[in-house]
């Protein structure tokens, strides 16, 4: 799919109507892509990420101030930090499958850049920066976007998943070069804006876990967690 078609798909899924689609394209462009296309006038997303970082912190602060009147300054500061840290940003990015829309250089692509935490975190903030600029200093539009994808995690008291279970499982398997891990999405249900995915994880073609999530990546993470828990339980049983 072409870059512009991907951008249109992203806008359709999230009900955006960008006046300047180039802003969104820049927000999703990693420096590795720019470096490999130096003859073109592309820009990477680093400046937008800088802006989005500030907008996100202000939006989270306003949300906490308006909705948690029983919290003091220190408590709000601690809660805000939890929801603007890199693991939190990666969670938000994965929930909207942001990695699928990124423009990466070939080297970054081959090395797994679409799943790289720092890259995803920066891209999420860059998208916020693009929304803010495109809607004429559109803080309200950014706030609306966060109401859909971030604030529910705060309201429900959900803890951000700071553990990358897929990486932990891969590291464990890599201790034995003969073993392999693969993931398979076996079910996809619901409307475009609220899909539910079911993923299965296989180790040496043996099914080790099943996970559910609102993005493919979240489902895979949950499947990996199940596999890891199973391996730990089997190890403990063998050593009792």
N, C-alpha and C positions, 0 to 999 in steps of 0.2 A: 504494500500500500504506500502511495506517495506521502511525502511529508505533509502536504496541505490536506490531504484526505484524512490523515491521522489527526491533525489539528481540528478538523471539522467534526470528526467522531468524538474527540475529547469534549468539544463545546456542546455537542448534542447530548451526550451523557450527563453533563453537569449543568445543562441549561444556561450556557454562556452565550452572549452575543457580542463578541469583541469587535469594537470599532476599528482597532488596529491589530490585526491578527499577527503582525510581525512581533509584537510584544510577547505574545504567548509562544511564538516560535523561538524567540531568544531565550525565554525562561526555560525551555526544554532542550536547549543546546549546550552541551558540555564543551569545555575547552579543548578536549581531545579532538572533537569534530572540527573545530575552528583551525586547530593546528594542522590538520590533514587537508584543509581546503584554504590555504593561505591566499590563493589567487582570487578567492571570492570574498565578498564583503560581509561575512558572517560575524556575529558577536556572540560571545558566550554569556552564560547566565550569572556571572559572579556579581556584577553590579546590582542586578535585580534581587539576588539573594541577600545582599547587604540591606537593601530597602525592606524586603519582605521580613527579615529577621526583626526589624524594629516594629513593623506593623503588627506582626504576630504577638510580640510581647505586650504591646499596648492593648490589643484586642483581648488577650487572655486576662490582663489586669482589669480591664473594664468589666469583663464577664464576672470575674471573682468579686469585684467590688459591688456589683449590682445584685449578685445572687447569694453571697455568703456574708451577710451582715453580722454573723456571730463569730467570724474569724478576725483575729487581730493582724497587724501588719506582718509580723513574723510568720504567722501561719499561712497568710496569703502568699508571701514570698516563697515559702517552701513548696506550696501547691503549684504555684506558677512555674517554678523551676522544673518540677516533675513533668509538666506538659509543654515545655519548650526545649527540652534536652534532645540530643540527637536520637536516642531510641524512640522517643515520642514522635519525632518528625518522621522517622522511618515507618512507624506504625501508620501514621496518617497517609504517607505516600503509598504504602502498600494497599491500604484500604481503597484507594482510588486507582490502583494499578498504574501509578505514574511511570514506573519503569518501562512500561510498554510503549510510551510515547516519546521517550528521550532520543535525541540525536547524539550518537556517540561516534568517536573515531573507531576504526576497525580494530585497533589494538585493545582499546578499552572494552569494546564489544566482546572480543574473544576471551578476555580475562574476567568476564562476569560482571562488567560494570553496571548492568541493569539491576543487579541485586546488591550493589555496593552501598553500605549504609550511609557513608558520608555523602556520596553522590546523590542518593535519594533525598536525604535531608536537605541538602542545598537546593535541589530542584523544587521541592515543596515550597520552601521559602521564596524562591524566585517566582513561582506561579502567583503567590500572594502579592509580591511586588508588581507583577504584570497586571493583576486585577486592579490593584490600587491606582496605578497610573492610567490604565485604559478607561476607567470609569471616572476620570477627572478627580483625582484624589479621592477615590471611592472607598473610603473606610467602611461605609455602611455595606457595600457590596462584599468586601472582604469578610466583614462580620457575619453576613448572611451565609457565605460559603463555610465559615467555621462553625456556624450553628448546625450545618448539615453533617460535617465530617470530624469535628474536634470536640465541641462542647458536650455532645452526648456522652463522651467518655468521662468528662469531668462530672456531669450531672449524676451519672450512674455509679460514680465512685470506682470506676474500673481502673485497675492498675495497668500502666503501660507495660507491654511485653518487652522487657529489656534483654531477654535471652534469645539469641539467634539459634534456635534448635536445629535448623538445617545445617548450619556451620558446625555445630557441636557433633552432630551425627556424622557429617562428612569427615571431620577430623578423626573421629573414632575409627571409621572404616579405613581411612588412609594409612593406619598403622599396619594394615595387611594389604599389600598391593594387589592381591588376587580377588579382593571383594569389590562389589559394585553397589551403588545406590541409585535408584531412579524413582521418579514420582509420576503418577498418572491421575489426571482429573477424570473422575468416573461419572460425575453428575454436575449439572449446571441448571439451576431453576430460578424463577423469579424475574421481575422486570429489570430492564437495563440498569436502572439507578439503584437497585436493591437486590442483586443476585446472591444466591447461596451456592457455594461450590463444595464438592466432596472430593478429597484427594486421598489416594492410597500411596503408601511408600513401600517399596520393595527392596530388600537386601538380598543379593544373589538370587533374584527372582522369587524370593519368599516374602509374602506380604507380612509386614511388620507392624503396620499401623494405619488407621483411617482418621482423617481430620476434616473438620468443617469450617468454613469461613466465608466472609463476604467479599473476598478476593481470592484469586488462585493462590497467591503467595501466603495469605493467612491460613488457608486450608492446608497448604503444604507444611507450614510451620507447625500447625497443630498435629498433623500426621507424624512429623518428625519427633515431636514431644512424646506422643504415644509410643513410638518405637524405642526411644531412649528409656522411657519408664519401664517398658517391657524388658529391655536388656538388663537394666539395673535389678529388677525383681528376679529375673532368671539367675543372675550372678549371685544374688543374696541367697537364693534357694539352694544353689549348688554348694555354697560355702557355709551352710548352717551345720 
